[in-house]
Amino acid sequence: MTHPIQPKIHIIGAGWAGLSAAIHASLHGWQVVLYEAAHHAGGRARASEQYGQTYDNGQHLLLGAYTDTLALLDTLGVPIDEVLERHPLHLCDARGQGLRLPRAGKWGAVVQAIVNNQRWNARDRLSMLSWLTSLGLWRLAHQVLLTLTGKSWDVSVSKICALASPRVRRDLVEPLCLAALNTPSHEASGAVFVRVLVDAFSNAPQSCDFLLPRVNLSRLLVTPALEWLKVRGASLHFGKRIQALSELPRLAHEPVIVATSAWQAAHLTQDTHPDWSARAQGLSHYPIATLYVSGKAPPPLSHNPDPVVMLESSVQAPAQFAILTPFKSRHGDDQATVWALVVSDSRGHEREALIVQVLAQAEHDLGLNSPQLESCIIEKRATFAPLVGQARPPMRVGPGLWACGDYVDGPYPSTLEGAVRSGRAVVEALKH
Ligand SMILES: Cc1cc2nc3c(=O)[nH]c(=O)nc-3n(C[C@H](O)[C@H](O)[C@H](O)COP(=O)(O)OP(=O)(O)OC[C@H]3O[C@@H](n4cnc5c(N)ncnc54)[C@H](O)[C@@H]3O)c2cc1C
């Protein structure tokens, strides 16, 4: 399928950003050469084999607002409705109480969800409405300042949310901030948080939908992407860690896209582009622990259809969310469901203590009978922390050298959508 006059492009890293860049480059007529250090693609978002059973390398949740990711799946011919299960936004506890967005008009749905929330009293509901208004005003002020001065202005999520009542902060702001940014609200960038909320609500209620993978992450996007690339003549090199940019077998005019994690990109560019490298190196990364737990639940949970449950978290009960997975139990019980209990920003937690505490949460909050541990995956550098006022490295590193990845300057935090968008954006920038 390749044409001899197609110009070559070299992409280092086959995570979701590298795969997105490779596919968009191929669509724009480049001949893709892709190098991946591991023997598999997908980076942080892929299937992972544990004890003879397949799980993901940490539980992932997608949103209806992930337009680039959905468009990429569409390009690959993936049947989206078969691989992703769509659920209206619900931020509810195991009893099904909390914020539940109905399928009504945009703001009507939001107001209805607030009014119907049984966990909140009148003061909480009013505080939620005034908080939403203040977010809108804050965003407007931010945009005006950016237009007038060209400078971005940032404060922490806690400060932006100071108007919200303690219950609204506990039920909504803290969990949303942890889920979206993997960073506690007193450290996290308000500008990034507001941007995510605006995007999520831009086409509400559909854009807020939870999209739950029905298959593992490799089957969802990674394998279809590799097959698509192979058919289009891309050269794929696995088990090939690039130690230095100078070792790439390329002609001087052929561009290179570094699509690795931030710390690997910092390492690869430290000698040639020290300023860019220092910015990438300066980002902090926080861990996420995913504990896959199986068991059977008696009513009421077995009658509660919510696939995402907000847990009452505390220091002793560290998991904030439970998400129903499509995985089978490795303990041989076909009736058991496998839940992923997620500890966002799991800094300071010891693995063994986490297992004991999270199993107790699965029993107490989810009502699982004698829950069993399927697998405990702690990804130490899961996502970069979008801290207040932090400057991220740009996509252009230097002449002929570009970067993409979930950490590269862009509107999104460290997410699948951030990675996929970055892969598209870098190829579009290359055209000019
Ligand atoms: C546990 C966990 C839970 C998450 N939950 C969510 C979620 O619910 N929703 C969501 O949207 N996002 C979530 N994320 C974030 C999401 O997974 C990442 O943002 C995304 O996968 C990053 O993709 P990437 O391509 O930028 O980087 P990576 O996935 O890190 O890919 C980089 C690739 O480059 C390769 N590489 C590195 N160095 C070299 C080298 N020198 N030579 C060749 N190859 C190299 C690596 O092996 C890797 O394959 C989660 C992440 C984790 C870890």
The ligand as a MOL file (V3000), in Angstrom:
LIG
                    3D

  0  0  0     0  0            999 V3000
M  V30 BEGIN CTAB
M  V30 COUNTS 53 58 0 0 0
M  V30 BEGIN ATOM
M  V30 1 C -4.1030 3.4790 36.3220 0
M  V30 2 C -4.4890 4.5330 35.3280 0
M  V30 3 C -5.8040 4.9480 35.2380 0
M  V30 4 C -6.1710 5.9150 34.2970 0
M  V30 5 N -7.4750 6.2600 34.1820 0
M  V30 6 C -7.8640 7.0410 33.1560 0
M  V30 7 C -9.2440 7.2470 32.8950 0
M  V30 8 O -10.1140 6.7400 33.5990 0
M  V30 9 N -9.5770 8.0320 31.8270 0
M  V30 10 C -8.6400 8.6080 31.0210 0
M  V30 11 O -9.0190 9.2890 30.0620 0
M  V30 12 N -7.3080 8.4410 31.2650 0
M  V30 13 C -6.9020 7.6730 32.2940 0
M  V30 14 N -5.5690 7.4430 32.5190 0
M  V30 15 C -4.5660 8.2060 31.7430 0
M  V30 16 C -4.2240 7.5730 30.3860 0
M  V30 17 O -3.9640 6.2000 30.4980 0
M  V30 18 C -2.9680 8.2700 29.8610 0
M  V30 19 O -3.1760 9.6640 29.8510 0
M  V30 20 C -2.6050 7.8360 28.4370 0
M  V30 21 O -2.6030 6.4410 28.3200 0
M  V30 22 C -1.2230 8.3980 28.0910 0
M  V30 23 O -0.8770 8.0000 26.7790 0
M  V30 24 P 0.4900 8.4770 26.1170 0
M  V30 25 O 0.5500 7.8610 24.7720 0
M  V30 26 O 0.6070 9.9470 26.2300 0
M  V30 27 O 1.6690 7.8920 27.0450 0
M  V30 28 P 2.0770 6.3820 27.3730 0
M  V30 29 O 0.8710 5.5480 27.5260 0
M  V30 30 O 3.0010 6.4570 28.5440 0
M  V30 31 O 2.8700 5.8630 26.0810 0
M  V30 32 C 4.2290 6.1020 25.8650 0
M  V30 33 C 4.8250 4.9210 25.1150 0
M  V30 34 O 6.1820 5.2220 24.7620 0
M  V30 35 C 6.9780 4.0680 24.9610 0
M  V30 36 N 8.3680 4.5140 25.1620 0
M  V30 37 C 8.8520 5.2180 26.2230 0
M  V30 38 N 10.1780 5.4910 26.0210 0
M  V30 39 C 10.5190 4.9640 24.8260 0
M  V30 40 C 11.7310 4.9250 24.0800 0
M  V30 41 N 12.8560 5.4910 24.5360 0
M  V30 42 N 11.7310 4.2780 22.8770 0
M  V30 43 C 10.5800 3.7010 22.3880 0
M  V30 44 N 9.4080 3.7160 23.0730 0
M  V30 45 C 9.3710 4.3340 24.2660 0
M  V30 46 C 6.3500 3.4290 26.2120 0
M  V30 47 O 6.7200 2.0550 26.3170 0
M  V30 48 C 4.8770 3.6380 25.9510 0
M  V30 49 O 4.3150 2.5770 25.2140 0
M  V30 50 C -5.1800 6.5060 33.4690 0
M  V30 51 C -3.8420 6.0980 33.5730 0
M  V30 52 C -3.5080 5.1080 34.4760 0
M  V30 53 C -2.0860 4.6550 34.5350 0
M  V30 END ATOM
M  V30 BEGIN BOND
M  V30 1 1 1 2
M  V30 2 1 2 3
M  V30 3 2 2 52
M  V30 4 2 3 4
M  V30 5 1 4 5
M  V30 6 1 4 50
M  V30 7 2 5 6
M  V30 8 1 6 7
M  V30 9 1 6 13
M  V30 10 2 7 8
M  V30 11 1 7 9
M  V30 12 1 9 10
M  V30 13 2 10 11
M  V30 14 1 10 12
M  V30 15 2 12 13
M  V30 16 1 13 14
M  V30 17 1 14 15
M  V30 18 1 14 50
M  V30 19 1 15 16
M  V30 20 1 16 17
M  V30 21 1 16 18
M  V30 22 1 18 19
M  V30 23 1 18 20
M  V30 24 1 20 21
M  V30 25 1 20 22
M  V30 26 1 22 23
M  V30 27 1 23 24
M  V30 28 2 24 25
M  V30 29 1 24 26
M  V30 30 1 24 27
M  V30 31 1 27 28
M  V30 32 2 28 29
M  V30 33 1 28 30
M  V30 34 1 28 31
M  V30 35 1 31 32
M  V30 36 1 32 33
M  V30 37 1 33 34
M  V30 38 1 33 48
M  V30 39 1 34 35
M  V30 40 1 35 36
M  V30 41 1 35 46
M  V30 42 1 36 37
M  V30 43 1 36 45
M  V30 44 2 37 38
M  V30 45 1 38 39
M  V30 46 1 39 40
M  V30 47 2 39 45
M  V30 48 1 40 41
M  V30 49 2 40 42
M  V30 50 1 42 43
M  V30 51 2 43 44
M  V30 52 1 44 45
M  V30 53 1 46 47
M  V30 54 1 46 48
M  V30 55 1 48 49
M  V30 56 2 50 51
M  V30 57 1 51 52
M  V30 58 1 52 53
M  V30 END BOND
M  V30 END CTAB
M  END
